[in-house]
Amino acid sequence: MAEKEFDLWVTRLINENMPIFSRTVQCVAGTASSENSSISDLAWSILEDPNLTTQVLKLANSMYYNPYSKRINTVSRAVMRLGFNAVKEICLTIALIETVLSSLHKEKVAVEIARAFHAAVQARKIAMLRNLPRPEEIFIAALLGRIGHIAFWCFAGEVGDRLDRAMLDAEREDQAEMEVLGFKLERLTLRLSHEWKLSDLLESTLQDKNGTDPQIQSIRLGYAVAQASEKGWDCPPIKEIMKEARDFLHLSEKETIKTFHGSAMAAVEIIESYGAKKSSRLVPLPIEAPLPLPVQAEEIKHEYLKPDAGIQLCCVRDLSTLVTVGKGDINMVLSIVMEGIYRGVGMDRVIFALLTLDRQHLKGKYGLGWVAEGYIESFMLSVSLEIMNIFSYMLRNRKPIWVTEKPDLSIKPLLTEELSNLIGDGPFFAMPVAMKGIAIGVICADRNQSGRSLDEESFESFTFFGQQANMSLSAIGGG
């Protein structure tokens, strides 16, 4: 019976209760076949969600992630400058916070989030002092180290009330969990991590608590500090942990205390940055620490994007960086170009359609601003010689096209019903994309959702990005 109940909880949390977190995990937690494709996949996942784009850029410019205040205006720049793991960390954390803000047992969840963030910041600092590789992965593993507890308390309902009462009488919380639920919430963390493919390091930490791996030790120490400090920074348990940490980090007692106190204050700042203000007040601060000033959360609004010359310039620089360092691939180039058109030129929708191997059709590959689910995947347009339309005409002439509100008589016959069904009847920009002189696809953009007019300056900017795409793709030669 307990096993059946456990499986029901796993199914509910994955399929019903945590869809935002599940979608983000599927987008950013998996690994791709190469480092470059992982980066471009992550950039696409962020750009497809305007709210996530806004939040990622806001956090990428915060003091915690960007202490030198080098302005980051584009998603591609955020990924390249902060690194894949840091942006992945930001995305997963945003998704977690968005999920818990709708929780039922708000007090319990606030405590769990405070503890998880505090442990994660402590663990990352410990890892950095030990010069361990990929400290962002250690942060993620620690942050999600009690994802089972967090998920349960978010959606526990009446069962949570019973567990809460049982914990008042139990010596240890896992005893109460077994009594009420028939399973430990730590087991739920392990199963969710496995189902979502969150972190191999997290699973190793849960399965090998006494291991000697420095990464696991960093996470264990991070949690030990976070939990013990809840009883006060001068309590006996914290002093014991300080001794262990001192030996692990090869620091003096004074330096160890300073490190842990500083990480506690950093944890408060980062929780504030993510908008979980209630949890930020629950991180135990050392007596000498000043109370943090409240951070005004920016209101996220979905507005149609206006032309932004600064973003255009940043995207051009990002393309130049890719070509110069020689680490670009087709997908990364396209993600930067389309971000430049979508966010820089200020278009409502942008789509890149790739020529099929037989060069008879354009197949949807990437899109931004298209709200219909599955639209990009289902986009398929014939460009064979037998069926002439504006895209097949453009591919043969190799020139960008601006289809106006009232198209010329020479253009009108090329606006076929098939094309109209795919992109509508409004005005649009389109241009061929080529690599070393050979066309590989088409980019099309419009402002039909907002009804805003297209203009000469926007067309020039759109065309410029097409030229940049062709030059960059030819320079990298496909990766």
N, C-alpha and C positions, 0 to 999 in steps of 0.2 A: 504493500500500500504506500509506503514511504517513497519507494522508487517511482511509482506512478505519479505521486504528487510532485516529486522533484522534476520529472520530465515535463509535467504540465507547466510548472513555473518557468522552465527554460523556454518552452514553446511560446508561452504568453509574452514573456519579456522580449523575445526576438521578433515575433511576428505582429504583436498587437501594441505593446506598451512603449517600446522604444524605437519607433520607426525612424526618427531623425538621426539618432545615434547609429542605428543599423545601416542607413544609407551612406552616412559619412564614412563609417568603417569600411564598407564595401568599396568606396571610392579611393580611400587613401591608405588603408592598412595593408592591402595586398602588395606583393612585390611583383614587378614586371620583369621582362626578360633581360633588360639592361638598365644601367643607371640613368641614361638619357631618357629612355622611354618612361621610366618611373617619374622623372621630373616633369616631363610634358603631360603625362596622365594626371598628375597632381594639379598642375596648372589648369588643365581643362576642367577638372572636377570643381575647382574653386570658381572659375569664371562662369560656369553654367548657373551658379546661384548668386544673384546680385547681393543678397544680404550677407552671404558668407564672404564674398569679395570685399565688401565694406568692412566687415569685422576683422578679416585677416590683415588688411592694410592698416587698420587702426592699431592692432596689436603689434604688427611688424614695426611700427613707428614708436612704440612705447619704450620707455627707458629700460625696461627689463630685457627686451629683445634687441633694442637698437640704442645702446648706451652712448654711442658717439653721434647720435642724431643726424645720420646721413639719410636724408629723406628718401623714402621708398614709395613710389607712386603707382607702380604696376605689380601685378601678380607675378609676372615672369621675373622681375627684379627681386621680389621678396624671396622667391624660390632659389634664385641664383645666389643672392647675397647671404641669406640666412641658412640656406641648405635644405635639402629635402626633409631631413629628420626634424628640423626645427619647425618647418611649416606644417608638416604632418602632426607634430605635437600641438600646434595651435588649433588646427582643424578638429582634431579629436577632442580637445578640451572645450572648444566652442560647442560642439555637439553634445558633450556631456552636460555642460551648464544649461543649454537650452532644454535638455530633457528633464533635469532635476528641478528647474524653475516651476514645472507644472506638477510637482510631487504632492502626495496626500499628507504624509507625515513630515511636514516641513522642518520641524525642530530636529528630528533624527537625521534627516538628509543634510541639513546645514552643518551638523556636527561632523558627519562622515566626510563631507566635501572639504571642510576646514582641515581635518586630519589628513586627508589624502593629498591636498595641495601642500600642506606643511611638510609632510613626509617626502613628497616629490622634490621640493626645492632643496631640502636638506640632503637627499640622496644625490641629486645632481651636483651640488657643491662638493660633497665628499668625493664623488667620482672625478671631478675636475682637479681637485687637490692631489688625487692619486694618479692624475694623467691617464685615466682610463679612456679607451676609445668610445665614441658615440654616446656622450652624456645625455643627449636628448632621448635615446632609447631607455636609459635608466630612469629618466624623468617620467616617461610614459608608463613604464612598468610599475613604478611606485604610485603614480597617480591612479592607475587602474587596479592597484593591488587589492582593493576592497570593492570592486565593481559589483560583485554579487550582493554585498551589504547595501550599497547605494541603490542598485536597481530594486532590490526587495523593498526597502523603505519608501521608495518613490511610489510604489503601487501596491503596498501591502494590505490596505483596507482593514477589515475586522481582524484578520490574522495578525496583522502588525500590532493591533491593540493588545491581543492576547500575549504576544511575544514580549511586548513592552512591560506588561504586568509581571510576566514570569521572570524577567531579568532583574526585577527588584529583589526577588528572593534567592536567585541563583548565585553561587560563588563565582562562576565564570559564565560569560555570555554564550559560549558554544554549548554549555550544558542546557541552557534554556532553549537554544535553537533546536537541539535534538529532541527535547521534551515536547515542544510545540509543533515543530515542522517535520521532525523525523530525519532531518539532514542539517549539516552545518552550512552556513552561508559562505564559508570559505570554499566549499565544494562547488557552490554555485558560481563563484568567481572563476574557478578553474574551468568549468564547463563553458561559461560564456566566452572566456578568452579563447578556448579551443574552437567554438562555433564561429566566432567572429574573426578568428586568426589575428587576435590583437597583438600578441607579443610572445615570442618563444622565451624571452628572458623572464617575463612574468610567470609563465608556466613552470620554468625551471626553479624560480624563487619559491613558488608555492609547494613544489614537490621536493625541494632540497633545502630546507630551512637552515640546516647546520653546515651547508656547503662552504668550501673555502674559496670559491670563485670570488674575486674582488668585486665584481659587479653585483652579485647576490648579497655580499656583505654590505655594500653601500646602501642597497635598498633596505636591508634588514636594520641597519643602523639608523637610516632616515626615519623609519617607522618607530623605532625604539625611542628616538628623541621626541618625535611628534606626540606619541602617546604618554610618555613619562612627564613631559613638560606640562601636560594638562593638569598635573597635580602640583605644579609650581616648579620654577627653575632652580629652587634650592632643595627639592625633595631628595631623599636618599637614592631612589632609582636613577635619577638623572645624573647624580654624581658617579654612580657605577658605570653608566653608559659613557660618560666623559672620559673615564679612565681607559675604557676599551677603544674609544675613538682616537684618543691621544696616541695610543700604540699603533693603531691602524694607519693614522695619518702622519705619524712621526712629527707631531707638533708639541709645543709646550702646553701646559694646562691653560695658561692665559690665552694663547692663540686658539686653542680648541673652543674655549668658552666664547671668544669673540666671533669665531666662525659660526657657531650654532645660533648665537644671538642675532648675528647679521642675516642669516638665512631665514630666521623667523620673521624678521621685519620685511625681508624681500617677499616672503610668502604672502603677507598681508597686502603688499602693493600689487602683486600679480593677481590675487583673487579680486581685488577692487577693479583692476583693469578688465577682468572678464565679466564684471557686473554682478558677482555673487556677494553683495555687500554684507548680507547677514552672516555668511560664513567667515568673511574677513574679520569680523569682530570676535570670532570664536578661537582664532589662533592665539595661543598664550604668548604674550610678549614679555621680554625681560623688563624689570622695573624701570631701567634707565631709558627705555625706548619711548620716544614721543608718540602720541596717538596720531595715526595717519589722518590726513585731511581727506574729506569725502571726495570721491571722484565722480564728476557728473557724467553719467553714461550718455553717449551720443545716441540720439533717436535714429533708428534705421528706417528709412523710408524708401519705397520703390518709386523712383522718379525716372522719367525718360532722360537718357544721358545727353548732356550738352557737349558740343565740341570743346576739347581741352588740349591746347597746344603743348602744355607741359607733359601730359601723358603721351602725346604723339612723339615728342622728343625723347622721352625715356624709352619708349619701345624701339625707336631707331638705334639708340645707344645699346639696348639689350641685344639687338640683332648684330650690331658691330662686335660686341663682346663675344657672342657665340662664335662668329666667324674667326675672330682673332685667336681665341684660345683653342679653337678646333674641337670643341666638345658638343657642337650642335648636332641635331638630327632633324629630319623633315618635320616631325611632329612638334618639336620645340619651336622651330622657325614659324610654323603655321599658327601656333598658339600665340606667339608674340605679335604676329601680323594681325591676327583677328582681334586681339585685345586692343591693338592700336586703332583699328577701324571701329570696333564696337564702343570702347570707352573713350578713345581719343578723338575720332571723327564725330562721335555722338550719334550712332545709328541705333535703331530699335532692334533690328535683327541682322545677323550675318550668318551665312552658311558657306562652307567649303565642300564642294562635291568633286570626288575623285573619278578620273576616267577608269573604266573597267579595263581588264587586260586586253580584251578584244577591241577596245576604243570605240565601242558602239553605244555606250551608255555613260551617264554621269551618276555616280552613286553617292548619296550623302555620307560624309565622313565626320565633320565637326559642325557644330552650330551654337550660336549664342543668342539668347533672347527669344527663342522659339518655345512657346509655352506648351504646345501640344505634345504630350508624352509619346515617345516613339517616332516623332515626326522625322528626325534626321535619319534614323535607321531605315525608314520606309521610303525616303526620297530616292526616286529612280527616274531618269529622264533620257529618252533616246536622243542621240546626236549622230545618228547614221546619215549617210549621204541621201538616203531615200526620204528621210523625214527632216526637212530643214526647219529649224527654229532659231531663235535669237542666239542661243548658246552655241549651237553647231556653227552658225554663221560667224560668231565671235572667235571660236577656236580656229577657224580657217583663216581669219583675217588678223588674228593675234593683236587685237586692239581693244581697250576698254570701251564700254558702252554705257551711256546714260539714257535710259528709257524714260521719257518725260510723261507728264500727265496726259498730254495729247500727242502721241507719237507720230512721227512722219509717216507718210503714206508708204514709203519704202520699207519701213520697220514694222508697220502694223501686221502684215501677213505672217511675220515671223513670231508673233506673240500667240502661239497656238493654245488651244484649249487645254492640252496636256500640261503646258507650262503654267497657265492660269490656275489650274487646279492645285498646282504645287506651291506657287508663291503669291497668288492673288493677282489682281488687275492693276494695282497701284504702280507708281513710278519706282524705279530701282536703279542701282549701279551694278555693273557686273564687269569682270575682267578675267582673262585667262591667266593661269599660273603655270609657269614653265620651269624646267630644270635643264640647263645646258641647251636651250633652244627647242626642247621637246615639251609640248604641252602635257601637263599631268592632271589638270583639273580647272575648276572655275570657282571664283569667290563672288558671291552676290550679297548685296546689302540694301536695306530699305528703311523707311520711317513710316510704314503704313499703319502700325499700331497706334502711334500718337497723332497721325495725320499731319505732322510737321512737313514743310516743304523741303525738297532737296535744292541745293544751291551750287554755284560754280566753285566756291572755295572748298566745299565738302567733296565735290567730285575730284578736284585737284589733289586733295589729301588722300582720298581713296585710291586714286591712280598711283600716287607716290608710293603707297604701301604695297601695291602690286609690283611695282618696279623693285622695291626693296626685297620683296619675297623672292622674285626671280633671281636677283643677284646673290642673295644669301644662299638659296638652294643650290645654285650653280657652284658657289664657292665651296660649300661643304660636300658637294658631290653625293648627297644622299646619306651622309653619316660617316 
